[in-house]
Structures are given as C-alpha cells and as structure tokens.
Amino acid sequence: MPDPERLGRMFTVLSEQVPKLPDSITKVLYGTQEGTKFGESVAALYKTRGTRG
C-alpha cells in the first residue's frame, strides 16, 4: 500500500498539472511563438540525429 503522504503529493501534482495539459498542447500547436520554438527543437533533434548516423 502506498504511503498516504506520497499518495497525497501525487494527487496534488495531478490536480495541478493535468488540467493545464490541454492548454499547453493547444499553445504549442496553434501559438506562433510556441510553435516556432517547438519546430526549432524538432529540427535540432533531427539535425543531431542525422549527424550521428
């Protein structure tokens, strides 16, 4: 059985973070600045991956 304190912390994190996920995803997909940063990150990942073989 999980420790009650640990379980309480887990639920606190879930209740604070999970509701924010849809907004964050929407901003990445449709927000200009966030989308640009996401695209740059993906491009850097593929560039690094390509140079390493």
N, C-alpha and C positions, 0 to 999 in steps of 0.2 A: 504494500500500500504506500503511495507517495506521501511524503511529508506534507502536512497541511499548509505550512508556511510556503513551501516551494510551489505547491499547487495554487495557492492564492496569488503568488507572484506571476505564475504562468497565465492565470486568468486575467490579471491586471494588464499584462502586456498584450494579450489577445484582445481585450476590450478596448485598448487604446490604439493599437496598430492596425488591426484588421479593418475597422471601418474606414480608415484612411487609404487603404489599398486601391479601391476603385477610382478615387480622385487622382491618386498618383499615376495610375496607369493611363487615365484619360489625359492627364497633362503631358505625359511622355508621347502619347500617340498624336495628340492634336495641338499641343502647345508649341509655338515656333521655337522658342529658346530651348526648351527641354528636349524637343525633338532633334534639334541640331546637335546638342551635346550627346544625346543617345547615338545618333548617327556617327559622330566623330569617334565615340568609344568603340562602336562596332567596327568601323573602318580600321582603327588602330589594332584591334584584336586580329582581324583577318590579315592585316599587313604583317604583323609579328608572326602569325601562324604561317604565312606564306614564306617568310624568310628562313624559318626554322625547318621547313620541309614538311 
